[in-house]
Amino acid sequence: MSLLRRLEDALETVIDGGLARVAGGGVHPLEIARRLQSEMADGRLLGTDASYVPNRYVVTLADVEMDHLGDVAAGIAEELGRHLERHAAEEGWAVGDGVTVRLQGGGRPGRIAVERDFDERAPGARLLVEAGQAGGSFEIGERAVIGRGPDCEVLLTEPAVSRRHAEIEWTYHGYRLRDLGSRNGTFVNAEEVDEALLADGDLIEVGLVQLRFHPIG
């Protein structure tokens, strides 16, 4: 199933009465989707390890078109954001903490105006202690060092943990874990790593301490 067909099916569930309800109001939601895909591609930046694309979009339509969308405008915007995330994933593009789309009025009839931007702020994450020391959790912002040293943001007391064992840092790709030359190694899901991009639910092991990673939001 194509991405646009998948979006069309999703919009049918969001809009009471289906796409036919809004199709006659000027700008069609699928037309907005195609324009946003084009804007995403045009805003692409080439990095050393991947391409980065904008993740914040404001779409300006005419007031009459926004009135026609009515109370389903927010739902359409959410589905457009999910569509762009799937499109970026298919292309292998990084989108920070995800794509958001906002629809607003004040534009010209029949025209779609788009503003795009990069939001690189860290969304936040949490490490939950699962084994190796007394339970608890640690909040992660832009960056956190895991270790026994008193200056570490994730302070662990287990002797097998190095003073500065590993580091978690937010990047536009997501949260990345990096070993800091620890004596006992750093593991993700039972595999030793020098560096790894973390996903929700990953189990990090440093020394004999196990930490479960969860993004916030």
LINMOPE-V28604 format. One record per residue. N is the residue number from 1. RES is the residue in three letters. SS is DSSP state (@ for helix, = for strand, . for the rest). D_LAST is the distance of its C-alpha to the last C-alpha in Angstrom with 2 decimals. Layout:
BEGIN
n: {N:N}
res: {RES:RES}
ss: {SS:SS}
d_last: {D_LAST:D_LAST}
END
This chain:
BEGIN
n: {1:2:3:4:5:6:7:8:9:10:11:12:13:14:15:16:17:18:19:20:21:22:23:24:25:26:27:28:29:30:31:32:33:34:35:36:37:38:39:40:41:42:43:44:45:46:47:48:49:50:51:52:53:54:55:56:57:58:59:60:61:62:63:64:65:66:67:68:69:70:71:72:73:74:75:76:77:78:79:80:81:82:83:84:85:86:87:88:89:90:91:92:93:94:95:96:97:98:99:100:101:102:103:104:105:106:107:108:109:110:111:112:113:114:115:116:117:118:119:120:121:122:123:124:125:126:127:128:129:130:131:132:133:134:135:136:137:138:139:140:141:142:143:144:145:146:147:148:149:150:151:152:153:154:155:156:157:158:159:160:161:162:163:164:165:166:167:168:169:170:171:172:173:174:175:176:177:178:179:180:181:182:183:184:185:186:187:188:189:190:191:192:193:194:195:196:197:198:199:200:201:202:203:204:205:206:207:208:209:210:211:212:213:214:215:216:217}
res: {MET:SER:LEU:LEU:ARG:ARG:LEU:GLU:ASP:ALA:LEU:GLU:THR:VAL:ILE:ASP:GLY:GLY:LEU:ALA:ARG:VAL:ALA:GLY:GLY:GLY:VAL:HIS:PRO:LEU:GLU:ILE:ALA:ARG:ARG:LEU:GLN:SER:GLU:MET:ALA:ASP:GLY:ARG:LEU:LEU:GLY:THR:ASP:ALA:SER:TYR:VAL:PRO:ASN:ARG:TYR:VAL:VAL:THR:LEU:ALA:ASP:VAL:GLU:MET:ASP:HIS:LEU:GLY:ASP:VAL:ALA:ALA:GLY:ILE:ALA:GLU:GLU:LEU:GLY:ARG:HIS:LEU:GLU:ARG:HIS:ALA:ALA:GLU:GLU:GLY:TRP:ALA:VAL:GLY:ASP:GLY:VAL:THR:VAL:ARG:LEU:GLN:GLY:GLY:GLY:ARG:PRO:GLY:ARG:ILE:ALA:VAL:GLU:ARG:ASP:PHE:ASP:GLU:ARG:ALA:PRO:GLY:ALA:ARG:LEU:LEU:VAL:GLU:ALA:GLY:GLN:ALA:GLY:GLY:SER:PHE:GLU:ILE:GLY:GLU:ARG:ALA:VAL:ILE:GLY:ARG:GLY:PRO:ASP:CYS:GLU:VAL:LEU:LEU:THR:GLU:PRO:ALA:VAL:SER:ARG:ARG:HIS:ALA:GLU:ILE:GLU:TRP:THR:TYR:HIS:GLY:TYR:ARG:LEU:ARG:ASP:LEU:GLY:SER:ARG:ASN:GLY:THR:PHE:VAL:ASN:ALA:GLU:GLU:VAL:ASP:GLU:ALA:LEU:LEU:ALA:ASP:GLY:ASP:LEU:ILE:GLU:VAL:GLY:LEU:VAL:GLN:LEU:ARG:PHE:HIS:PRO:ILE:GLY}
ss: {.:.:@:@:@:@:@:@:@:@:@:@:@:@:.:.:.:.:.:@:@:@:@:.:.:.:.:.:@:@:@:@:@:@:@:@:@:@:@:@:@:@:.:.:=:=:.:.:.:.:=:=:.:.:.:=:=:=:=:=:.:.:@:@:@:@:@:@:@:@:@:@:@:@:@:@:@:@:@:@:@:@:@:@:@:@:@:@:@:@:@:.:=:=:.:.:.:.:.:=:=:=:=:=:.:.:.:.:.:.:.:.:=:=:=:=:=:.:.:.:.:.:.:.:=:=:=:=:=:=:=:.:.:.:.:.:=:=:=:=:.:.:=:=:=:=:=:.:.:.:.:.:.:=:=:.:.:.:.:.:.:.:.:.:.:=:=:=:=:=:=:.:.:=:=:=:=:=:=:.:.:.:.:.:.:=:=:=:.:.:=:=:.:.:=:=:=:.:.:.:.:.:=:=:=:=:.:.:=:=:=:=:=:=:=:.:.}
d_last: {28.60:28.03:24.68:26.28:27.64:24.30:22.93:26.06:25.52:21.94:23.31:26.11:23.80:21.99:25.31:27.66:30.91:29.50:29.74:33.36:32.31:30.93:33.03:35.94:34.19:34.65:31.77:30.37:26.61:27.58:29.51:26.47:24.61:27.58:27.71:24.06:24.72:27.75:25.98:23.41:26.38:28.39:25.73:25.38:26.08:27.65:26.47:28.30:26.04:24.42:24.16:21.50:20.91:19.59:16.06:16.63:19.38:21.33:23.93:26.92:29.19:32.28:31.98:33.92:31.50:28.49:30.59:31.29:27.63:27.28:24.45:23.08:22.31:18.61:18.36:20.37:18.22:15.08:17.34:18.77:15.50:14.98:18.66:18.49:15.84:18.28:21.17:19.90:19.30:22.81:24.27:22.61:21.06:18.11:15.52:13.33:9.58:10.73:13.24:13.48:16.88:18.53:21.97:24.52:28.27:31.12:32.11:35.30:36.15:35.56:33.69:30.14:29.14:26.01:24.52:22.24:20.57:18.62:15.55:15.48:13.40:11.26:7.48:7.99:8.39:10.41:13.82:15.37:19.16:20.73:24.32:26.79:26.39:25.42:21.92:19.15:15.91:15.34:12.69:12.73:12.85:15.12:17.40:18.54:21.82:22.29:25.80:28.49:29.37:28.93:27.16:24.31:20.78:20.34:23.77:25.29:28.80:29.81:33.00:32.18:29.26:30.53:30.36:28.06:26.92:23.91:21.41:17.78:17.28:14.83:16.63:16.16:16.21:13.33:13.76:17.45:19.39:23.04:25.91:27.99:31.30:30.79:33.83:32.18:29.64:25.92:24.75:21.79:22.23:25.85:26.75:27.83:26.24:27.11:23.90:21.02:17.82:15.17:13.26:10.92:13.47:16.07:18.63:19.94:23.43:25.22:28.65:28.45:24.93:22.16:18.51:15.63:12.80:9.13:6.42:3.78:0.00}
END
